[in-house]
């Protein structure tokens, strides 16, 4: 879909819960990062919810870089 854009803002405040769910007994399931805030839940996982692929590692590294910059600014 060309020309389509979406955005969502999550304002983190009191009562926010961040979690990383892993499944060591099921190597075919990748990790899930969750953010629960203000009555909503956001989940981030790899495309197939299966074994981690090279692109997933690149995305995780970019996420770490962005979160590290955010942390430094805070």
N, C-alpha and C positions, 0 to 999 in steps of 0.2 A: 504494500500500500504506500504509494509515494505521496509525499506531502502531509503525512500523518505525524502527529506529535502528541505525546502524553507526558505528564509530569505528576509527581506526588511529593509532597513535603511531609516529613515526619518531624515534629518538634519534640525533642527529648526533654523530659522534665521528671518530676517525681513519679515514681511508680513504673518506670521503664524497666523492662526485663530483656536482657540480651543473652542468647544461649547458642551454643554450637552442639548439635546432636550428632553423635557418631554411632556407628553400628559395627563394633569390632567382630561380632560373631557372624556378620553377613558382609563379606568383602565385596559383594556386588552392589552394595548400597553406599553411595557417596554421602558426605556430610551435609547437614542442613543448618544454616545460620538463621536464627529467628530474632526478630525485634517485636516486642509487644509493648504498645504505647497507646494511650488515649483511646481505648476501646477498639483498637485494630491490631492485626497481626500481619507481619511481613515475613515471608520465608524466602531464603535464597539458597538454591541448590544447583547442581550441575544439570545440564540439559536432560539427560536420560534418567536421572536419579540412580544411575548404575555406577559402574567402575569409573574412576576419575580419568579424564583424558587430558592431553597436552594443553588444549585451550582452557580447560578448567584451572590448571596450574597458573597459566598466564593471567587469567582473571583474578585469581586469589592474590597473586603478587601485586596487581594493580590496586586491589581493594586494600591490601596492607599498606601500600604507599600512600593512598589517599587518607586512610584512617590515621596513619602516623603523622601526616601533615596537620590534620585536624587536631590531633592530640597536642602537638607542639604549639599550635595557636591558642588552644584553650589554656 
